Amino acid sequence: MTALAVIPARGGSQGVPRKNLLPLGGRPLLTWTVAQARAADDGDLIVAVSTEDAEIAEVARAAGARVIERPAELAQDTTPTEPVVLHAMDVVEAEGATLDAVLLLQATSPVRRPDTIGRALARFRETGADSLVGVIPSTPFFWHLPSAPGAPATADYDPAHRPRRQELTAQQLHYFENGSLYVTAPAIYRAHANRIGGHTELFVLDETEGIDIDTPADVAAAEAMLVRLGWSLT
C-alpha cells in the first residue's frame, strides 16, 4: 500500500507575499516540509507539492518532491484545501497508485521533529483510525467574553480550584489543532470531502512544533526551534 503526502503551496498569499518561498534558515520555507516528509519515506510514500506556480514548482522539484500541477480554479483565495487534496489523489490514483493513507502537510508549519511525520503515519496505520489530527497540548485556562452586556466572563476551569500546570493530567489539557499535519483514509476524503471524519485519533505534537509562519516576525522563532530540534540551518 502507498501513502500520499500532499503539500499545498499556492503562489498567492493574502498575508506575506510569496510566503511559501520565504527564506527560513537559508532555504525556502516550502522545502522544510518537503525534507521532513522525505525523511519519513520508507519506500511507500509519495511526497507531492500541489501548486499552480512555476517558481514554486521548480523549488519543490529541486527539494525532491513530485509536483502536481494545480488547475487555476483550485488556486483561488477562496479555494478550500480538500478539493486540492482530492485533485492530487485523482492524479496519482489515475497512474495506478493504491492509497491507504493521505497526509496533508502545511508548509507554513515548518517546525517538526525529524521523526514526527513517520511516527504519525505509523500511528495511523497501527490504530486503524479513519483520521489522525496533529494537535498541540495547552492548559485549560481559557476564558470567554461575556455573552451579553453586563454579564460576567466565563472560564473553562474553576478559578477557585486552579491546579498547577504540572499537576494537570493529559485528560485535563486542551488540544489545539494547529494545521501542521493530518493523516486520513482516502475513503473519508471521497465520501465527505473532509480531512477529518470517522474514527478520529489525536497525534500530540511537541509544544515546540506549534509555530506557524503568519508574519515575517515568526521566522526567527521558527529558526530557533528548528535548531533546537536538531535541524541544520544553511
C-alpha positions as CSV (number, residue, x, y, z in Angstrom):
1,M,0.0,0.0,0.0
2,T,1.1,3.6,-0.6
3,A,0.6,6.8,1.3
4,L,0.4,10.2,-0.4
5,A,1.7,13.3,1.3
6,V,0.2,16.5,-0.2
7,I,1.9,19.8,0.5
8,P,-0.4,22.6,-0.8
9,A,1.7,25.6,-2.0
10,R,-0.2,28.3,-3.8
11,G,1.7,31.2,-5.4
12,G,-0.6,33.8,-4.0
13,S,-0.8,34.9,-0.3
14,Q,-3.1,37.3,1.4
15,G,-0.7,37.9,4.2
16,V,3.0,37.6,3.5
17,P,3.6,37.8,-0.3
18,R,5.2,34.6,-1.8
19,K,5.1,33.1,1.7
20,N,5.9,29.6,0.6
21,L,9.2,30.8,-0.8
22,L,10.0,33.0,2.3
23,P,13.7,32.4,3.3
24,L,13.8,30.4,6.5
25,G,17.2,29.2,7.8
26,G,18.8,29.7,4.5
27,R,16.3,27.9,2.4
28,P,12.8,28.5,1.1
29,L,10.0,27.8,3.6
30,L,8.4,25.1,1.5
31,T,11.5,23.0,1.4
32,W,11.4,22.3,5.2
33,T,8.2,20.4,4.9
34,V,9.4,18.6,1.8
35,A,12.6,17.5,3.6
36,Q,10.6,16.3,6.7
37,A,8.2,14.3,4.5
38,R,11.1,12.7,2.5
39,A,12.8,11.7,5.8
40,A,9.6,9.7,6.6
41,D,9.6,7.9,3.3
42,D,10.3,4.2,3.8
43,G,9.6,3.4,0.2
44,D,5.9,3.7,0.1
45,L,5.3,7.5,0.5
46,I,4.7,9.8,-2.4
47,V,5.7,13.4,-1.5
48,A,3.9,15.8,-3.7
49,V,3.6,19.6,-3.8
50,S,0.4,20.9,-5.4
51,T,0.9,24.3,-7.0
52,E,-0.1,26.4,-9.9
53,D,3.1,28.5,-9.6
54,A,6.1,27.8,-11.9
55,E,8.7,29.1,-9.4
56,I,7.3,27.1,-6.5
57,A,7.2,24.0,-8.8
58,E,10.9,24.5,-9.6
59,V,11.9,24.8,-5.9
60,A,9.8,21.8,-5.0
61,R,11.4,19.6,-7.6
62,A,14.9,20.7,-6.6
63,A,14.0,19.7,-3.0
64,G,13.0,16.2,-4.1
65,A,9.2,16.5,-4.3
66,R,6.9,15.5,-7.1
67,V,4.9,18.4,-8.5
68,I,1.2,18.1,-9.2
69,E,0.1,21.0,-11.4
70,R,-2.9,22.5,-9.8
71,P,-5.7,23.9,-12.1
72,A,-6.2,27.6,-11.8
73,E,-9.7,27.1,-10.4
74,L,-8.2,25.4,-7.4
75,A,-5.7,28.1,-6.8
76,Q,-8.0,31.0,-5.8
77,D,-8.0,32.9,-2.5
78,T,-11.3,31.2,-1.5
79,T,-10.4,27.7,-2.6
80,P,-10.7,25.2,0.3
81,T,-7.9,22.7,0.9
82,E,-9.9,19.5,0.5
83,P,-10.5,19.9,-3.3
84,V,-6.8,20.4,-3.7
85,V,-6.1,17.1,-1.9
86,L,-8.7,15.3,-3.9
87,H,-7.2,16.5,-7.1
88,A,-3.8,15.2,-6.1
89,M,-5.4,11.9,-5.2
90,D,-7.0,11.7,-8.6
91,V,-3.7,12.3,-10.3
92,V,-1.7,9.6,-8.5
93,E,-4.6,7.1,-8.5
94,A,-5.0,7.5,-12.2
95,E,-1.4,6.4,-12.6
96,G,-2.2,3.2,-10.7
97,A,-1.3,4.0,-7.1
98,T,-3.4,2.3,-4.4
99,L,-3.6,4.6,-1.4
100,D,-4.1,3.6,2.1
101,A,-3.4,7.0,3.7
102,V,-3.3,10.6,2.6
103,L,-1.2,13.1,4.6
104,L,-1.9,16.8,4.5
105,L,1.1,18.8,5.5
106,Q,1.0,22.6,5.7
107,A,4.3,24.3,4.6
108,T,3.5,27.2,6.9
109,S,4.1,24.9,9.9
110,P,7.8,24.1,9.2
111,V,8.8,23.1,12.7
112,R,8.6,19.4,13.2
113,R,10.8,16.8,14.8
114,P,12.8,14.7,12.3
115,D,10.6,11.7,13.1
116,T,7.2,13.3,13.5
117,I,5.7,12.6,10.1
118,G,6.9,9.0,10.2
119,R,5.5,8.4,13.7
120,A,2.2,9.9,12.7
121,L,1.8,7.7,9.7
122,A,2.8,4.6,11.7
123,R,0.3,5.6,14.4
124,F,-2.5,6.0,11.8
125,R,-1.8,2.5,10.4
126,E,-1.4,0.9,13.8
127,T,-4.7,2.2,15.3
128,G,-6.8,1.7,12.2
129,A,-8.1,5.2,12.6
130,D,-10.0,7.0,9.8
131,S,-8.3,10.3,10.6
132,L,-5.4,11.4,12.7
133,V,-5.1,15.1,13.7
134,G,-1.9,16.8,14.8
135,V,-2.5,18.8,17.9
136,I,-0.6,21.0,20.4
137,P,-1.2,20.5,24.2
138,S,-2.4,23.6,26.0
139,T,-3.6,24.4,29.5
140,P,-7.4,24.6,30.1
141,F,-7.1,28.2,31.4
142,F,-9.4,29.6,28.7
143,W,-11.9,32.4,29.2
144,H,-14.9,33.5,27.1
145,L,-16.1,37.0,26.6
146,P,-19.5,37.9,28.2
147,S,-22.5,36.6,26.3
148,A,-24.3,39.9,26.8
149,P,-23.5,43.4,28.2
150,G,-23.2,43.3,31.9
151,A,-22.8,39.5,32.0
152,P,-19.7,38.1,33.6
153,A,-16.8,36.5,31.7
154,T,-16.8,32.7,32.0
155,A,-13.9,30.3,32.3
156,D,-13.3,26.7,31.1
157,Y,-12.0,25.8,34.5
158,D,-12.8,26.5,38.1
159,P,-10.8,29.6,39.2
160,A,-11.4,28.7,42.9
161,H,-9.5,25.5,42.4
162,R,-6.9,26.4,39.8
163,P,-4.5,23.5,39.5
164,R,-0.8,23.9,38.9
165,R,0.4,23.3,35.4
166,Q,2.5,20.3,36.3
167,E,-0.5,18.7,38.1
168,L,-2.7,18.6,35.0
169,T,-3.4,15.2,33.6
170,A,-3.5,14.5,29.8
171,Q,-7.3,14.4,30.0
172,Q,-7.5,17.9,31.7
173,L,-5.4,19.6,29.0
174,H,-6.9,21.1,25.9
175,Y,-5.5,20.2,22.4
176,F,-5.2,22.8,19.7
177,E,-5.4,21.7,16.1
178,N,-2.6,23.8,14.6
179,G,-2.9,22.6,11.0
180,S,0.6,21.1,10.8
181,L,-0.4,17.6,9.8
182,Y,-3.4,15.3,9.2
183,V,-3.5,11.7,8.1
184,T,-6.7,10.5,6.6
185,A,-8.1,7.4,5.0
186,P,-8.8,8.0,1.3
187,A,-12.4,6.8,1.7
188,I,-13.0,9.7,4.1
189,Y,-11.9,12.3,1.5
190,R,-14.0,10.5,-1.1
191,A,-17.2,10.3,1.0
192,H,-17.0,13.5,2.9
193,A,-14.6,15.8,1.1
194,N,-13.1,16.4,4.5
195,R,-9.7,15.8,6.1
196,I,-11.4,14.7,9.3
197,G,-14.1,12.0,9.7
198,G,-15.0,8.6,11.0
199,H,-12.9,7.4,14.0
200,T,-10.6,10.3,14.8
201,E,-7.4,10.0,16.8
202,L,-5.2,12.8,18.1
203,F,-1.5,12.9,17.5
204,V,0.1,15.0,20.2
205,L,2.9,17.2,18.8
206,D,5.6,18.7,20.9
207,E,4.9,22.2,22.1
208,T,7.9,23.4,20.1
209,E,6.2,22.2,16.9
210,G,3.4,24.7,17.2
211,I,5.0,27.6,15.4
212,D,3.1,28.8,12.3
213,I,4.6,31.3,9.8
214,D,1.9,34.1,9.6
215,T,4.2,37.1,9.7
216,P,7.9,37.8,9.0
217,A,8.4,38.0,12.8
218,D,7.6,34.3,13.1
219,V,10.7,33.4,11.1
220,A,13.3,33.9,13.9
221,A,11.2,31.8,16.3
222,A,10.9,29.0,13.8
223,E,14.6,29.0,13.1
224,A,15.4,28.8,16.8
225,M,13.1,25.9,17.2
226,L,14.4,24.0,14.2
227,V,17.9,24.2,15.6
228,R,16.6,23.1,19.0
229,L,15.1,20.0,17.3
230,G,18.3,19.0,15.6
231,W,17.8,20.5,12.1
232,S,20.8,22.2,10.4
233,L,20.3,25.7,9.0
234,T,22.2,26.5,5.9
